[in-house]
Amino acid sequence: MKVSISVYGANQLVPEERRTVANIIAQAAAVGFDGIDLGYFWGEDRQAEFQQARKIADDCGIQIANYICGNNFGTALAEGRGEKEIANVKQAIEEAAFFGCPALRIFAGGNNLSWEEYSPRIADAIAACLPHAEQHRVVLALEDHGGLCRDSAQMLYYLQKINSPFLKANIDIGNFWRPGNELPEDGVRATAPYAAMVHVKDYLIVNNTLVAVPTGEGLIDFPTCFRTLSRAGYTGWLSLEYECKIGDPRQGITTSLVNIRRASVGC
């Protein structure tokens, strides 16, 4: 498995005053990542930035691995904005296709909403995006991200109800623990057959609270998680989603890359 980094997290490699997507890509390549997931931090002229991003990635020898979308179907539906949110995801599908990305990370959303009322409506919203995804040959990768998709059981509800080859899982290993309140190893085991993307982050328990740390310095058993994914047939990217706020981010990101590669040997 090759290792990428999400632009959400890789942004910490670039000072805010110079934080463009092109600069983030260049710094991710300099650290040594094989790929990067794009989707955030675009400026006003997206089309020009898209062309620049593709050129910088080629010049730096880093692959644009996958794409990410920050949608929230649940809240949008509750506020009467469901059709607009579906349109936003369709636009993200087109952007993913422009970069040749095989998968687009999406969210269910829906914090503080009723599971019984909103989970079927979220499923319908996801399903409404699938013809567009199929047209552009981009798989939607639903992430365990809190709200009404916080653990493996909720993720499997959508995957099995919709039952489409263009809806798979973005398995966020750390999110099973927080906010999912599920052991990461258990969450990975349950969802591994559906994996199209994988996010990697790590935690320690400090004063009874989960605190983000560089990957490999926390408590999650990544060798077991990666072997489980491999045995289920996953051969895609392992994408670092760096959320640690302790210490120097470049050092923490570099340490995470080394530890992910070490933990995934043989996978």
C-alpha positions in Angstrom: 0.0 0.0 0.0 1.2 3.5 -0.8 1.0 6.4 1.7 -0.7 9.7 1.0 -1.6 12.7 3.1 -4.9 14.6 3.2 -4.7 18.2 2.3 -6.6 18.6 5.6 -3.5 18.2 7.8 -0.9 18.7 5.1 -1.9 22.4 5.3 0.1 22.5 8.6 3.3 22.2 6.5 2.8 25.7 5.0 2.6 29.0 7.0 -0.8 30.5 6.7 0.4 33.5 4.6 1.7 31.1 1.9 -1.0 28.4 2.2 -2.0 27.6 -1.3 -2.8 24.2 -2.6 0.2 24.3 -4.9 2.5 25.0 -1.9 0.9 22.3 0.2 1.4 19.7 -2.6 5.1 20.7 -2.9 5.7 20.4 0.8 3.9 17.0 1.0 6.2 15.8 -1.8 9.3 17.2 0.0 8.4 15.2 3.1 8.3 12.1 1.0 4.6 11.1 0.6 3.6 9.1 -2.5 0.3 10.9 -2.9 -2.0 13.6 -1.6 -5.7 13.9 -1.3 -7.1 17.3 -2.5 -10.4 19.1 -2.0 -9.9 21.9 0.5 -8.1 25.3 0.6 -8.9 26.3 -3.0 -9.0 30.0 -3.7 -11.4 32.0 -5.9 -10.0 31.0 -9.3 -10.4 27.2 -9.0 -9.9 26.4 -12.6 -6.5 28.1 -12.7 -5.6 26.5 -9.4 -6.6 23.0 -10.7 -4.3 23.3 -13.6 -1.5 24.6 -11.4 -2.0 21.8 -8.8 -1.8 19.1 -11.5 1.4 20.6 -12.9 3.0 21.0 -9.5 2.1 17.4 -8.6 3.7 16.1 -11.8 6.8 18.3 -11.4 7.2 17.1 -7.8 6.6 13.5 -8.5 3.6 13.1 -6.2 0.3 11.6 -7.2 -3.1 13.2 -6.6 -4.5 10.1 -4.9 -8.1 10.8 -4.0 -10.5 13.7 -3.4 -12.4 14.9 -0.3 -15.7 16.7 0.1 -16.9 18.4 3.3 -20.6 17.9 2.8 -23.3 17.4 5.5 -26.4 15.7 4.1 -28.1 15.5 7.4 -28.0 19.2 8.4 -28.7 20.2 4.8 -31.9 18.1 4.7 -33.0 19.4 8.1 -32.6 23.0 6.8 -34.3 22.4 3.5 -31.1 22.5 1.5 -30.9 18.9 0.4 -30.9 19.5 -3.3 -28.2 22.1 -3.0 -26.0 19.7 -1.0 -26.5 17.0 -3.6 -25.4 19.5 -6.3 -22.3 20.3 -4.2 -21.4 16.6 -4.1 -21.9 16.3 -7.8 -19.5 19.2 -8.4 -17.0 17.5 -6.1 -17.4 14.3 -8.2 -16.5 16.3 -11.3 -13.5 17.8 -9.6 -12.3 14.4 -8.5 -12.7 13.2 -12.1 -10.6 16.1 -13.4 -7.7 15.0 -11.3 -8.2 11.3 -12.2 -9.1 10.3 -8.6 -10.8 7.0 -8.2 -12.7 7.9 -5.1 -14.3 10.9 -3.3 -14.7 11.0 0.4 -18.2 12.1 1.6 -20.0 12.5 4.9 -23.5 11.6 6.0 -23.6 14.5 8.6 -26.6 15.0 10.8 -25.2 15.8 14.3 -28.0 15.8 16.9 -30.6 14.5 14.4 -32.9 11.5 14.8 -31.4 8.3 13.4 -34.9 7.0 12.6 -36.0 10.1 10.8 -32.9 11.2 8.9 -30.8 8.1 8.1 -33.3 7.0 5.3 -33.3 10.5 3.9 -29.5 10.6 4.0 -29.4 7.3 2.2 -31.7 8.8 -0.5 -29.4 11.8 -0.9 -26.4 9.6 -1.3 -28.2 7.5 -3.8 -29.2 10.6 -5.8 -25.5 11.3 -6.4 -24.6 7.8 -7.6 -25.7 8.1 -11.3 -23.3 11.2 -11.5 -20.6 9.2 -9.8 -21.0 6.3 -12.2 -21.0 8.6 -15.2 -17.6 10.1 -14.1 -16.2 6.7 -12.8 -15.7 8.0 -9.3 -16.6 5.9 -6.3 -18.2 7.7 -3.3 -16.4 6.8 -0.1 -18.6 7.3 2.9 -16.6 8.1 6.1 -17.3 7.2 9.7 -17.3 10.8 10.9 -19.8 11.2 13.7 -23.4 12.5 13.2 -25.4 9.7 11.7 -22.5 7.7 10.4 -20.4 7.4 13.6 -19.5 3.7 13.8 -19.3 0.6 11.7 -23.0 -0.4 12.2 -24.2 2.9 10.9 -21.8 2.9 8.0 -22.9 -0.6 7.0 -26.6 0.5 7.1 -25.9 2.9 4.2 -23.6 0.6 2.3 -25.9 -2.3 2.5 -29.2 -0.4 2.0 -27.9 1.4 -1.2 -25.8 -1.6 -2.4 -24.0 0.1 -5.3 -20.5 -0.5 -6.6 -20.1 3.3 -6.6 -20.7 3.6 -2.9 -17.9 2.2 -0.7 -16.3 3.2 2.6 -13.7 5.7 3.6 -12.5 3.8 6.7 -11.2 6.5 9.1 -9.5 4.2 11.6 -9.2 6.8 14.4 -12.8 8.0 14.0 -14.1 4.6 15.0 -12.7 5.4 18.5 -13.6 9.1 18.5 -16.4 10.0 17.9 -17.6 6.4 17.2 -16.8 4.9 20.7 -15.8 1.7 18.9 -12.4 0.0 19.1 -10.7 0.9 15.8 -9.6 -2.7 15.2 -13.3 -3.8 15.4 -14.5 -1.1 13.1 -11.9 -1.9 10.5 -12.7 -5.6 10.7 -16.4 -4.9 10.1 -16.0 -2.5 7.2 -12.8 -3.7 5.5 -14.6 -5.5 2.6 -16.1 -2.2 1.5 -12.9 0.0 1.7 -12.2 2.4 -1.2 -10.2 4.9 1.0 -8.5 4.7 4.4 -7.7 7.6 6.7 -5.0 7.2 9.4 -4.8 9.1 12.6 -3.7 8.1 16.2 -4.7 8.9 19.8 -3.4 8.7 23.3 -5.6 8.8 26.4 -4.6 11.8 28.6 -6.7 12.6 31.7 -9.4 10.3 30.3 -9.5 12.2 27.0 -8.4 11.0 23.6 -5.7 13.3 22.3 -4.4 13.3 18.7 -0.7 12.4 18.4 1.6 11.5 15.5 0.6 8.1 14.0 2.5 5.3 15.7 2.9 7.2 18.9 -0.6 6.4 20.2 -2.6 3.4 21.2 -4.1 2.2 17.9 -2.8 -1.2 16.6 -2.1 -0.2 13.0 -0.3 -3.3 11.9 -3.4 -5.3 12.8 -5.7 -2.8 11.1 -3.5 -2.8 7.9 -3.3 -6.6 7.8 -7.1 -6.8 8.1 -7.5 -4.4 5.2 -5.0 -6.3 3.1 -6.7 -9.7 3.8 -10.0 -8.1 2.7 -8.4 -7.3 -0.6 -7.7 -3.6 -0.1 -4.7 -2.4 -2.1 -5.4 1.3 -2.1 -3.9 4.3 -0.4 -3.3 4.8 3.3 -3.9 8.5 3.8 -2.6 10.3 6.8 -5.1 12.8 8.3 -2.9 14.7 10.6 -4.8 16.3 13.5 -2.1 16.5 16.2 -1.7 20.0 17.7 1.3 19.1 19.8 4.8 19.9 18.8 6.2 20.8 15.4 3.8 19.6 12.6 6.5 18.8 10.1 8.3 16.6 12.5 5.0 14.9 13.5 4.0 14.4 9.9 7.4 13.0 9.0 7.2 10.6 12.0 3.7 9.6 11.0 4.9 8.7 7.5 7.8 6.6 8.7 5.5 4.8 11.2 2.7 4.1 8.6 5.2 2.6 6.2 6.7 0.5 9.0 3.3 -0.7 10.1 2.2 -1.6 6.6 5.2 -3.6 5.6 4.0 -6.7 3.8 0.5 -5.3 3.2 
